[in-house]
Amino acid sequence: MKELLTSLRKSKNLSQYEMAELLNIPRSTYAQYEVGRRLPETETLKKLALFHNISIDELLNLSVDNSNKIDLTFILSNDKYIITLNGKEMSMSDRIKLKEMVTVMFGQQYMNQ
């Protein structure tokens, strides 16, 4: 978080003092955030997130990497992907059946169609 806070502040051409004033905290407290000696209180995190237009998760580097997610219904419905079961390729009709089974098993909460 410390590098992010420094980068965000500098991108707005603000000094640590100016940033601290906006947050209504001492400059020394804000400086400790940027060097990693201290974490902001919840209310300060909210103010920082709003000011920089990012989520608190992003501030705390808790964002989830979604780059490896693949939608099951997309794969089941798209013949670009080869789906196998025990080494045998599934036909499109079997894939549609599988999609229907998943819908029944998990309900509409996960399915768009």
C-alpha positions as CSV (number, residue, x, y, z in Angstrom):
1,M,0.0,0.0,0.0
2,K,2.8,2.4,0.7
3,E,4.0,2.6,-2.9
4,L,0.5,3.0,-4.1
5,L,-0.3,5.9,-1.7
6,T,2.9,7.7,-2.8
7,S,2.1,7.2,-6.5
8,L,-1.5,8.3,-6.1
9,R,-0.5,11.4,-4.2
10,K,2.2,12.4,-6.6
11,S,-0.1,11.8,-9.6
12,K,-2.3,14.6,-8.2
13,N,0.8,16.8,-7.5
14,L,0.1,17.0,-3.8
15,S,2.6,17.1,-1.0
16,Q,2.3,14.9,2.0
17,Y,1.3,17.9,4.0
18,E,-1.5,18.8,1.5
19,M,-2.7,15.2,1.5
20,A,-2.7,15.1,5.3
21,E,-4.7,18.3,5.5
22,L,-7.3,16.8,3.1
23,L,-7.6,13.8,5.4
24,N,-7.6,15.9,8.5
25,I,-4.6,14.1,10.0
26,P,-1.1,15.1,11.0
27,R,1.5,15.1,8.2
28,S,3.7,12.8,10.2
29,T,0.8,10.2,10.4
30,Y,0.4,10.3,6.6
31,A,4.1,10.0,6.1
32,Q,4.1,6.8,8.2
33,Y,1.5,5.4,5.8
34,E,3.7,6.0,2.8
35,V,6.8,4.4,4.4
36,G,4.7,1.4,5.7
37,R,5.2,2.1,9.4
38,R,1.5,2.5,10.0
39,L,-1.9,1.5,8.4
40,P,-4.7,4.0,8.1
41,E,-7.8,3.8,10.3
42,T,-11.0,2.6,8.7
43,E,-12.3,6.2,8.3
44,T,-9.1,7.3,6.7
45,L,-9.1,4.4,4.3
46,K,-12.6,5.4,3.2
47,K,-11.5,9.0,2.7
48,L,-8.4,7.8,0.7
49,A,-10.5,5.5,-1.5
50,L,-13.1,8.2,-2.2
51,F,-10.5,10.8,-2.9
52,H,-8.5,8.6,-5.3
53,N,-11.6,7.0,-6.8
54,I,-10.5,3.4,-6.0
55,S,-11.8,0.7,-3.7
56,I,-10.4,0.0,-0.2
57,D,-9.5,-3.5,-1.5
58,E,-7.3,-1.8,-4.1
59,L,-5.7,0.4,-1.5
60,L,-4.9,-2.7,0.6
61,N,-3.8,-4.7,-2.4
62,L,-6.6,-7.2,-1.9
63,S,-7.8,-7.2,-5.4
64,V,-8.5,-10.6,-6.9
65,D,-6.8,-11.6,-10.1
66,N,-9.6,-12.4,-12.5
67,S,-7.3,-13.2,-15.5
68,N,-7.6,-17.0,-15.0
69,K,-11.4,-17.1,-14.6
70,I,-13.4,-18.8,-17.4
71,D,-17.2,-18.8,-17.5
72,L,-18.5,-22.4,-17.5
73,T,-21.5,-21.6,-19.6
74,F,-19.3,-19.9,-22.2
75,I,-17.1,-22.9,-22.5
76,L,-20.0,-25.4,-22.6
77,S,-21.7,-23.3,-25.4
78,N,-18.7,-22.5,-27.5
79,D,-17.5,-25.2,-29.9
80,K,-14.1,-23.4,-30.0
81,Y,-13.2,-25.3,-26.8
82,I,-12.8,-29.1,-26.7
83,I,-14.2,-30.6,-23.6
84,T,-13.2,-34.1,-22.7
85,L,-14.4,-36.5,-20.1
86,N,-12.1,-39.4,-19.3
87,G,-10.2,-38.6,-22.5
88,K,-13.2,-38.7,-24.7
89,E,-14.4,-35.6,-26.5
90,M,-17.9,-34.5,-25.5
91,S,-20.4,-33.8,-28.3
92,M,-22.3,-30.5,-28.4
93,S,-25.5,-32.2,-27.4
94,D,-23.8,-33.7,-24.4
95,R,-22.4,-30.3,-23.5
96,I,-25.9,-28.8,-23.6
97,K,-27.1,-31.6,-21.3
98,L,-24.2,-30.9,-18.9
99,K,-25.1,-27.2,-18.9
100,E,-28.7,-28.2,-18.1
101,M,-27.5,-30.5,-15.3
102,V,-25.4,-27.7,-13.8
103,T,-28.4,-25.4,-13.9
104,V,-30.5,-27.9,-12.1
105,M,-27.8,-28.7,-9.6
106,F,-26.9,-25.1,-8.7
107,G,-30.1,-23.3,-9.7
108,Q,-30.3,-20.1,-11.7
109,Q,-28.0,-18.3,-9.3
110,Y,-25.0,-19.1,-11.5
111,M,-26.8,-19.3,-14.9
112,N,-27.7,-16.4,-17.2
113,Q,-29.9,-18.5,-19.5
